[in-house]
Amino acid sequence: MSAVDARFKATTIGHADHRFCSPLSAEKAARLIDLLELRPGARVLDIGCGKAALLLDILARYPDATGVGVDLNASFLDEGEADAQDRGLADRVALIDEDATLHLANDDGFAAALCLGASHALGDYAGLLATAFAVLDPGGLLLVGEGYWRQQPNRAYLAVLGADEEDMTDHAGNAERAIRAGFQVLYTATANADEWDEYEGLYCRAKLRWAAANPRDPDAAAIAADAQRWHDAYLRWGRQTLGFGYYLLRRP
């Protein structure tokens, strides 16, 4: 892995077997895509696009749409570009290795925007809502995937996450914050237990498999230990505590 990608090494390894870098099944993704009901010629933005799997699925579903995906993980973008080539979508999508804030300072006029688990690319959830509102056309749609607390988090779990309880609200709170930012909430859904188990299980498995295959790598032991610690915390606390909501929002 190149030095440029060193800061993304652990997450790139952990998501080796994921199409979507969030707890999202193919069935739920297809339902959310259908609900977009994009008009011909729609331009779609994916903030923190990762491998751009959802963006490419949207372009496949809406053959007149074009897309822009922005991310800082060059390894993920390489996978997305290869996928776009394989699916015959490369001429309708631009995947850009750039800070989202910098890119969106010079780009707007989108019919729809996506941001699944990547609101940190614009600072936080509030920053995402404000920026998306600014770059969307009137009537434009924003599909957000954002974490929330299902119950009050245990302090030990917060320590593993490196988070504070105030970093997130509950499911209803995420919707309320979108309304306060000027959006209409059209539809909501949440990741179910199977989606979470698949996401976390593949993440742990990929890291441990990589560490076993690369014992001489200086990060192998730390990556393996972190994978086990993270998955243990998921089983002990996370499965009951951390939720992930999907919010389809409309800019009036």
LINQUI-V658470 format. One record per residue. RES is the residue in one small letter. SS is DSSP state (a for helix, b for strand, c for the rest). BURIAL is # if it has 9 or more other ideal C-beta (glycine too) atoms within 8 Angstrom, else .. Layout:
<<RES | SS | BURIAL> <RES | SS | BURIAL>>
//
This chain:
<<m | c | .> <s | c | .> <a | a | .> <v | a | .> <d | a | #> <a | a | .> <r | a | .> <f | a | #> <k | a | #> <a | a | #> <t | a | #> <t | a | #> <i | a | #> <g | a | #> <h | c | #> <a | c | .> <d | c | .> <h | c | #> <r | c | .> <f | c | #> <c | c | #> <s | c | #> <p | c | #> <l | c | #> <s | c | .> <a | a | .> <e | a | .> <k | a | #> <a | a | #> <a | a | #> <r | a | #> <l | a | #> <i | a | #> <d | a | .> <l | a | #> <l | a | #> <e | c | .> <l | c | #> <r | c | .> <p | c | .> <g | c | .> <a | c | #> <r | b | #> <v | b | #> <l | b | #> <d | b | #> <i | b | #> <g | c | #> <c | c | #> <g | c | #> <k | c | #> <a | c | #> <a | a | #> <l | a | #> <l | a | #> <l | a | #> <d | a | #> <i | a | #> <l | a | #> <a | a | #> <r | a | .> <y | c | #> <p | c | .> <d | c | .> <a | c | #> <t | b | #> <g | b | #> <v | b | #> <g | b | #> <v | b | #> <d | b | #> <l | c | .> <n | c | #> <a | a | #> <s | a | #> <f | a | #> <l | a | #> <d | a | .> <e | a | #> <g | a | #> <e | a | #> <a | a | .> <d | a | #> <a | a | #> <q | a | .> <d | a | .> <r | c | .> <g | c | .> <l | c | #> <a | a | .> <d | a | .> <r | a | .> <v | b | #> <a | b | .> <l | b | #> <i | b | #> <d | b | .> <e | c | .> <d | c | .> <a | a | #> <t | a | #> <l | a | .> <h | a | #> <l | a | #> <a | c | .> <n | c | .> <d | c | #> <d | c | .> <g | c | .> <f | b | #> <a | b | #> <a | b | #> <a | b | #> <l | b | #> <c | b | #> <l | b | #> <g | c | #> <a | c | #> <s | a | #> <h | a | .> <a | a | #> <l | a | #> <g | c | .> <d | c | .> <y | a | #> <a | a | #> <g | a | #> <l | a | #> <l | a | #> <a | a | #> <t | a | #> <a | a | #> <f | a | #> <a | a | .> <v | a | #> <l | b | #> <d | b | .> <p | b | .> <g | b | .> <g | b | #> <l | b | #> <l | b | #> <l | b | #> <v | b | #> <g | b | #> <e | b | #> <g | b | .> <y | b | #> <w | b | #> <r | c | #> <q | c | .> <q | c | .> <p | c | #> <n | c | .> <r | a | .> <a | a | .> <y | a | #> <l | a | #> <a | a | .> <v | a | #> <l | a | .> <g | c | .> <a | c | .> <d | c | .> <e | a | #> <e | a | .> <d | a | .> <m | c | #> <t | c | #> <d | c | #> <h | a | #> <a | a | .> <g | a | #> <n | a | #> <a | a | #> <e | a | #> <r | a | #> <a | a | #> <i | a | #> <r | a | .> <a | c | #> <g | c | .> <f | b | #> <q | b | .> <v | b | #> <l | b | .> <y | b | .> <t | b | #> <a | b | .> <t | b | #> <a | c | #> <n | c | .> <a | a | .> <d | a | .> <e | a | #> <w | a | #> <d | a | #> <e | a | #> <y | a | #> <e | a | #> <g | a | #> <l | a | #> <y | a | #> <c | a | #> <r | a | #> <a | a | #> <k | a | #> <l | a | #> <r | a | .> <w | a | #> <a | a | #> <a | a | .> <a | a | .> <n | c | .> <p | c | .> <r | c | .> <d | c | .> <p | c | .> <d | c | .> <a | a | #> <a | a | .> <a | a | .> <i | a | #> <a | a | #> <a | a | .> <d | a | #> <a | a | #> <q | a | #> <r | a | #> <w | a | #> <h | a | #> <d | a | .> <a | a | #> <y | a | #> <l | a | .> <r | a | .> <w | a | #> <g | a | #> <r | a | #> <q | a | .> <t | a | #> <l | b | #> <g | b | #> <f | b | #> <g | b | #> <y | b | #> <y | b | #> <l | b | #> <l | b | #> <r | b | #> <r | b | #> <p | c | .>>
//
